[in-house]
Structures are given as structure tokens and as C-alpha cells.
Amino acid sequence: MSKESKPKQPIRVALLDDHEIVRHGVAELVNSERDMEVVG
């Protein structure tokens, strides 16, 4: 799969951590990927 192609459905990632700064940082990284999204 090339970088330009997009899967039909994004990879959904659930974030669970007791530190807000960790959740925020990881969410920013995940959301910067076109084929991934944060769902929790």
C-alpha cells in the first residue's frame, strides 16, 4: 500500500492513560496520520 492510498476505514485507536498530557500528546501523533483516528 502506498503512502498516498487511504484505507476504506481508518484505524481506530482508543487512548487510556491517567495522565492528560500523555493522552493529548499521543492523540496529536495519531491524528496526524491520515489513516488513523482517536476514538477514546
N, CA, C, O and CB atoms as a CASP TS submission, in Angstrom:
PFRMAT TS
TARGET T0000
AUTHOR 0000-0000-0000
METHOD Language model
MODEL 1
PARENT N/A
ATOM      1  N   MET     1       0.848  -1.171   0.000  1.00  0.00           N
ATOM      2  CA  MET     1       0.000   0.000   0.000  1.00  0.00           C
ATOM      3  C   MET     1       0.896   1.237   0.000  1.00  0.00           C
ATOM      4  O   MET     1       1.799   1.344   0.830  1.00  0.00           O
ATOM      5  CB  MET     1      -0.966  -0.004   1.223  1.00  0.00           C
ATOM      6  N   SER     2       0.664   2.143  -0.894  1.00  0.00           N
ATOM      7  CA  SER     2       1.476   3.356  -0.948  1.00  0.00           C
ATOM      8  C   SER     2       1.004   4.356   0.101  1.00  0.00           C
ATOM      9  O   SER     2      -0.108   4.244   0.618  1.00  0.00           O
ATOM     10  CB  SER     2       1.418   3.986  -2.353  1.00  0.00           C
ATOM     11  N   LYS     3       1.848   5.329   0.412  1.00  0.00           N
ATOM     12  CA  LYS     3       1.502   6.342   1.401  1.00  0.00           C
ATOM     13  C   LYS     3       0.302   7.180   0.980  1.00  0.00           C
ATOM     14  O   LYS     3      -0.452   7.658   1.828  1.00  0.00           O
ATOM     15  CB  LYS     3       2.683   7.240   1.651  1.00  0.00           C
ATOM     16  N   GLU     4       0.122   7.360  -0.329  1.00  0.00           N
ATOM     17  CA  GLU     4      -0.956   8.194  -0.818  1.00  0.00           C
ATOM     18  C   GLU     4      -2.316   7.502  -0.765  1.00  0.00           C
ATOM     19  O   GLU     4      -3.347   8.173  -0.720  1.00  0.00           O
ATOM     20  CB  GLU     4      -0.663   8.620  -2.220  1.00  0.00           C
ATOM     21  N   SER     5      -2.331   6.176  -0.770  1.00  0.00           N
ATOM     22  CA  SER     5      -3.608   5.478  -0.745  1.00  0.00           C
ATOM     23  C   SER     5      -4.195   5.540   0.661  1.00  0.00           C
ATOM     24  O   SER     5      -3.469   5.594   1.653  1.00  0.00           O
ATOM     25  CB  SER     5      -3.444   4.011  -1.206  1.00  0.00           C
ATOM     26  N   LYS     6      -5.500   5.531   0.722  1.00  0.00           N
ATOM     27  CA  LYS     6      -6.183   5.618   2.001  1.00  0.00           C
ATOM     28  C   LYS     6      -7.070   4.391   2.172  1.00  0.00           C
ATOM     29  O   LYS     6      -7.832   4.050   1.268  1.00  0.00           O
ATOM     30  CB  LYS     6      -7.016   6.924   2.102  1.00  0.00           C
ATOM     31  N   PRO     7      -6.982   3.724   3.321  1.00  0.00           N
ATOM     32  CA  PRO     7      -7.844   2.568   3.527  1.00  0.00           C
ATOM     33  C   PRO     7      -9.306   3.003   3.567  1.00  0.00           C
ATOM     34  O   PRO     7      -9.611   4.174   3.797  1.00  0.00           O
ATOM     35  CB  PRO     7      -7.463   1.831   4.827  1.00  0.00           C
ATOM     36  N   LYS     8     -10.201   2.051   3.342  1.00  0.00           N
ATOM     37  CA  LYS     8     -11.626   2.368   3.340  1.00  0.00           C
ATOM     38  C   LYS     8     -12.082   2.878   4.698  1.00  0.00           C
ATOM     39  O   LYS     8     -12.892   3.802   4.775  1.00  0.00           O
ATOM     40  CB  LYS     8     -12.441   1.144   2.944  1.00  0.00           C
ATOM     41  N   GLN     9     -11.574   2.288   5.761  1.00  0.00           N
ATOM     42  CA  GLN     9     -11.908   2.741   7.111  1.00  0.00           C
ATOM     43  C   GLN     9     -10.612   3.036   7.848  1.00  0.00           C
ATOM     44  O   GLN     9      -9.647   2.280   7.733  1.00  0.00           O
ATOM     45  CB  GLN     9     -12.760   1.676   7.879  1.00  0.00           C
ATOM     46  N   PRO    10     -10.581   4.130   8.605  1.00  0.00           N
ATOM     47  CA  PRO    10      -9.360   4.446   9.349  1.00  0.00           C
ATOM     48  C   PRO    10      -9.144   3.458  10.497  1.00  0.00           C
ATOM     49  O   PRO    10     -10.084   2.827  10.979  1.00  0.00           O
ATOM     50  CB  PRO    10      -9.424   5.882   9.892  1.00  0.00           C
ATOM     51  N   ILE    11      -7.916   3.343  10.911  1.00  0.00           N
ATOM     52  CA  ILE    11      -7.581   2.549  12.090  1.00  0.00           C
ATOM     53  C   ILE    11      -8.025   3.364  13.294  1.00  0.00           C
ATOM     54  O   ILE    11      -7.617   4.515  13.454  1.00  0.00           O
ATOM     55  CB  ILE    11      -6.034   2.197  12.154  1.00  0.00           C
ATOM     56  N   ARG    12      -8.852   2.778  14.135  1.00  0.00           N
ATOM     57  CA  ARG    12      -9.356   3.493  15.307  1.00  0.00           C
ATOM     58  C   ARG    12      -8.523   3.123  16.525  1.00  0.00           C
ATOM     59  O   ARG    12      -8.260   1.948  16.778  1.00  0.00           O
ATOM     60  CB  ARG    12     -10.852   3.174  15.553  1.00  0.00           C
ATOM     61  N   VAL    13      -8.114   4.138  17.275  1.00  0.00           N
ATOM     62  CA  VAL    13      -7.250   3.949  18.434  1.00  0.00           C
ATOM     63  C   VAL    13      -7.955   4.482  19.675  1.00  0.00           C
ATOM     64  O   VAL    13      -8.406   5.627  19.693  1.00  0.00           O
ATOM     65  CB  VAL    13      -5.881   4.654  18.230  1.00  0.00           C
ATOM     66  N   ALA    14      -8.050   3.655  20.709  1.00  0.00           N
ATOM     67  CA  ALA    14      -8.602   4.088  21.992  1.00  0.00           C
ATOM     68  C   ALA    14      -7.436   4.420  22.918  1.00  0.00           C
ATOM     69  O   ALA    14      -6.545   3.596  23.122  1.00  0.00           O
ATOM     70  CB  ALA    14      -9.530   2.985  22.620  1.00  0.00           C
ATOM     71  N   LEU    15      -7.446   5.620  23.473  1.00  0.00           N
ATOM     72  CA  LEU    15      -6.382   6.054  24.376  1.00  0.00           C
ATOM     73  C   LEU    15      -6.860   5.981  25.820  1.00  0.00           C
ATOM     74  O   LEU    15      -7.885   6.560  26.182  1.00  0.00           O
ATOM     75  CB  LEU    15      -5.921   7.486  24.034  1.00  0.00           C
ATOM     76  N   LEU    16      -6.107   5.266  26.626  1.00  0.00           N
ATOM     77  CA  LEU    16      -6.422   5.139  28.045  1.00  0.00           C
ATOM     78  C   LEU    16      -5.152   5.396  28.841  1.00  0.00           C
ATOM     79  O   LEU    16      -4.206   4.611  28.782  1.00  0.00           O
ATOM     80  CB  LEU    16      -7.017   3.732  28.374  1.00  0.00           C
ATOM     81  N   ASP    17      -5.133   6.484  29.578  1.00  0.00           N
ATOM     82  CA  ASP    17      -3.992   6.808  30.429  1.00  0.00           C
ATOM     83  C   ASP    17      -4.476   7.784  31.486  1.00  0.00           C
ATOM     84  O   ASP    17      -5.370   8.590  31.228  1.00  0.00           O
ATOM     85  CB  ASP    17      -2.799   7.406  29.599  1.00  0.00           C
ATOM     86  N   ASP    18      -3.897   7.719  32.663  1.00  0.00           N
ATOM     87  CA  ASP    18      -4.344   8.616  33.724  1.00  0.00           C
ATOM     88  C   ASP    18      -3.676   9.988  33.673  1.00  0.00           C
ATOM     89  O   ASP    18      -4.000  10.857  34.483  1.00  0.00           O
ATOM     90  CB  ASP    18      -4.083   7.985  35.062  1.00  0.00           C
ATOM     91  N   HIS    19      -2.755  10.199  32.741  1.00  0.00           N
ATOM     92  CA  HIS    19      -2.090  11.494  32.597  1.00  0.00           C
ATOM     93  C   HIS    19      -2.611  12.209  31.358  1.00  0.00           C
ATOM     94  O   HIS    19      -2.451  11.730  30.236  1.00  0.00           O
ATOM     95  CB  HIS    19      -0.556  11.319  32.514  1.00  0.00           C
ATOM     96  N   GLU    20      -3.237  13.361  31.577  1.00  0.00           N
ATOM     97  CA  GLU    20      -3.834  14.105  30.470  1.00  0.00           C
ATOM     98  C   GLU    20      -2.797  14.492  29.419  1.00  0.00           C
ATOM     99  O   GLU    20      -3.089  14.446  28.224  1.00  0.00           O
ATOM    100  CB  GLU    20      -4.526  15.354  30.994  1.00  0.00           C
ATOM    101  N   ILE    21      -1.608  14.866  29.838  1.00  0.00           N
ATOM    102  CA  ILE    21      -0.579  15.302  28.880  1.00  0.00           C
ATOM    103  C   ILE    21      -0.160  14.149  27.965  1.00  0.00           C
ATOM    104  O   ILE    21       0.131  14.366  26.789  1.00  0.00           O
ATOM    105  CB  ILE    21       0.654  15.859  29.627  1.00  0.00           C
ATOM    106  N   VAL    22      -0.129  12.935  28.495  1.00  0.00           N
ATOM    107  CA  VAL    22       0.204  11.760  27.680  1.00  0.00           C
ATOM    108  C   VAL    22      -0.905  11.514  26.668  1.00  0.00           C
ATOM    109  O   VAL    22      -0.632  11.300  25.486  1.00  0.00           O
ATOM    110  CB  VAL    22       0.416  10.504  28.571  1.00  0.00           C
ATOM    111  N   ARG    23      -2.154  11.542  27.124  1.00  0.00           N
ATOM    112  CA  ARG    23      -3.288  11.355  26.208  1.00  0.00           C
ATOM    113  C   ARG    23      -3.276  12.402  25.107  1.00  0.00           C
ATOM    114  O   ARG    23      -3.488  12.080  23.938  1.00  0.00           O
ATOM    115  CB  ARG    23      -4.616  11.418  26.972  1.00  0.00           C
ATOM    116  N   HIS    24      -3.031  13.638  25.471  1.00  0.00           N
ATOM    117  CA  HIS    24      -3.017  14.720  24.482  1.00  0.00           C
ATOM    118  C   HIS    24      -1.893  14.513  23.466  1.00  0.00           C
ATOM    119  O   HIS    24      -2.116  14.642  22.262  1.00  0.00           O
ATOM    120  CB  HIS    24      -2.857  16.086  25.180  1.00  0.00           C
ATOM    121  N   GLY    25      -0.703  14.196  23.939  1.00  0.00           N
ATOM    122  CA  GLY    25       0.436  14.001  23.041  1.00  0.00           C
ATOM    123  C   GLY    25       0.245  12.837  22.087  1.00  0.00           C
ATOM    124  O   GLY    25       0.514  12.956  20.892  1.00  0.00           O
ATOM    125  N   VAL    26      -0.215  11.723  22.607  1.00  0.00           N
ATOM    126  CA  VAL    26      -0.435  10.554  21.754  1.00  0.00           C
ATOM    127  C   VAL    26      -1.577  10.825  20.777  1.00  0.00           C
ATOM    128  O   VAL    26      -1.511  10.408  19.620  1.00  0.00           O
ATOM    129  CB  VAL    26      -0.743   9.300  22.611  1.00  0.00           C
ATOM    130  N   ALA    27      -2.618  11.515  21.226  1.00  0.00           N
ATOM    131  CA  ALA    27      -3.733  11.855  20.334  1.00  0.00           C
ATOM    132  C   ALA    27      -3.250  12.730  19.183  1.00  0.00           C
ATOM    133  O   ALA    27      -3.672  12.535  18.043  1.00  0.00           O
ATOM    134  CB  ALA    27      -4.855  12.573  21.113  1.00  0.00           C
ATOM    135  N   GLU    28      -2.381  13.682  19.460  1.00  0.00           N
ATOM    136  CA  GLU    28      -1.836  14.541  18.401  1.00  0.00           C
ATOM    137  C   GLU    28      -1.054  13.710  17.386  1.00  0.00           C
ATOM    138  O   GLU    28      -1.181  13.922  16.180  1.00  0.00           O
ATOM    139  CB  GLU    28      -0.929  15.638  19.004  1.00  0.00           C
ATOM    140  N   LEU    29      -0.256  12.779  17.863  1.00  0.00           N
ATOM    141  CA  LEU    29       0.512  11.919  16.957  1.00  0.00           C
ATOM    142  C   LEU    29      -0.402  11.047  16.101  1.00  0.00           C
ATOM    143  O   LEU    29      -0.215  10.940  14.889  1.00  0.00           O
ATOM    144  CB  LEU    29       1.475  11.037  17.753  1.00  0.00           C
ATOM    145  N   VAL    30      -1.384  10.431  16.736  1.00  0.00           N
ATOM    146  CA  VAL    30      -2.303   9.556  16.000  1.00  0.00           C
ATOM    147  C   VAL    30      -3.097  10.367  14.981  1.00  0.00           C
ATOM    148  O   VAL    30      -3.235   9.952  13.831  1.00  0.00           O
ATOM    149  CB  VAL    30      -3.262   8.826  16.972  1.00  0.00           C
ATOM    150  N   ASN    31      -3.615  11.508  15.391  1.00  0.00           N
ATOM    151  CA  ASN    31      -4.437  12.321  14.496  1.00  0.00           C
ATOM    152  C   ASN    31      -3.639  12.930  13.350  1.00  0.00           C
ATOM    153  O   ASN    31      -4.222  13.369  12.358  1.00  0.00           O
ATOM    154  CB  ASN    31      -5.109  13.419  15.277  1.00  0.00           C
ATOM    155  N   SER    32      -2.327  12.962  13.470  1.00  0.00           N
ATOM    156  CA  SER    32      -1.507  13.487  12.370  1.00  0.00           C
ATOM    157  C   SER    32      -1.386  12.472  11.228  1.00  0.00           C
ATOM    158  O   SER    32      -0.935  12.814  10.134  1.00  0.00           O
ATOM    159  CB  SER    32      -0.107  13.865  12.885  1.00  0.00           C
ATOM    160  N   GLU    33      -1.788  11.233  11.485  1.00  0.00           N
ATOM    161  CA  GLU    33      -1.782  10.195  10.455  1.00  0.00           C
ATOM    162  C   GLU    33      -3.124  10.187   9.737  1.00  0.00           C
ATOM    163  O   GLU    33      -4.173  10.207  10.382  1.00  0.00           O
ATOM    164  CB  GLU    33      -1.484   8.801  11.070  1.00  0.00           C
ATOM    165  N   ARG    34      -3.102  10.159   8.420  1.00  0.00           N
ATOM    166  CA  ARG    34      -4.344  10.220   7.647  1.00  0.00           C
ATOM    167  C   ARG    34      -5.197   8.968   7.793  1.00  0.00           C
ATOM    168  O   ARG    34      -6.414   9.025   7.616  1.00  0.00           O
ATOM    169  CB  ARG    34      -4.030  10.441   6.192  1.00  0.00           C
ATOM    170  N   ASP    35      -4.580   7.846   8.112  1.00  0.00           N
ATOM    171  CA  ASP    35      -5.337   6.594   8.170  1.00  0.00           C
ATOM    172  C   ASP    35      -5.652   6.136   9.591  1.00  0.00           C
ATOM    173  O   ASP    35      -5.987   4.972   9.809  1.00  0.00           O
ATOM    174  CB  ASP    35      -4.576   5.515   7.462  1.00  0.00           C
ATOM    175  N   MET    36      -5.545   7.055  10.566  1.00  0.00           N
ATOM    176  CA  MET    36      -5.813   6.709  11.958  1.00  0.00           C
ATOM    177  C   MET    36      -6.670   7.787  12.608  1.00  0.00           C
ATOM    178  O   MET    36      -6.636   8.952  12.213  1.00  0.00           O
ATOM    179  CB  MET    36      -4.496   6.523  12.738  1.00  0.00           C
ATOM    180  N   GLU    37      -7.450   7.369  13.625  1.00  0.00           N
ATOM    181  CA  GLU    37      -8.238   8.342  14.381  1.00  0.00           C
ATOM    182  C   GLU    37      -8.367   7.885  15.825  1.00  0.00           C
ATOM    183  O   GLU    37      -8.406   6.687  16.106  1.00  0.00           O
ATOM    184  CB  GLU    37      -9.635   8.534  13.747  1.00  0.00           C
ATOM    185  N   VAL    38      -8.433   8.845  16.735  1.00  0.00           N
ATOM    186  CA  VAL    38      -8.617   8.563  18.154  1.00  0.00           C
ATOM    187  C   VAL    38     -10.112   8.474  18.431  1.00  0.00           C
ATOM    188  O   VAL    38     -10.879   9.345  18.021  1.00  0.00           O
ATOM    189  CB  VAL    38      -7.941   9.656  19.046  1.00  0.00           C
ATOM    190  N   VAL    39     -10.520   7.424  19.126  1.00  0.00           N
ATOM    191  CA  VAL    39     -11.938   7.240  19.430  1.00  0.00           C
ATOM    192  C   VAL    39     -12.228   7.243  20.930  1.00  0.00           C
ATOM    193  O   VAL    39     -13.393   7.176  21.324  1.00  0.00           O
ATOM    194  CB  VAL    39     -12.425   5.946  18.825  1.00  0.00           C
ATOM    195  N   GLY    40     -11.228   7.317  21.754  1.00  0.00           N
ATOM    196  CA  GLY    40     -11.479   7.318  23.194  1.00  0.00           C
ATOM    197  C   GLY    40     -10.232   7.526  23.984  1.00  0.00           C
ATOM    198  O   GLY    40     -10.278   7.552  25.213  1.00  0.00           O
TER
END
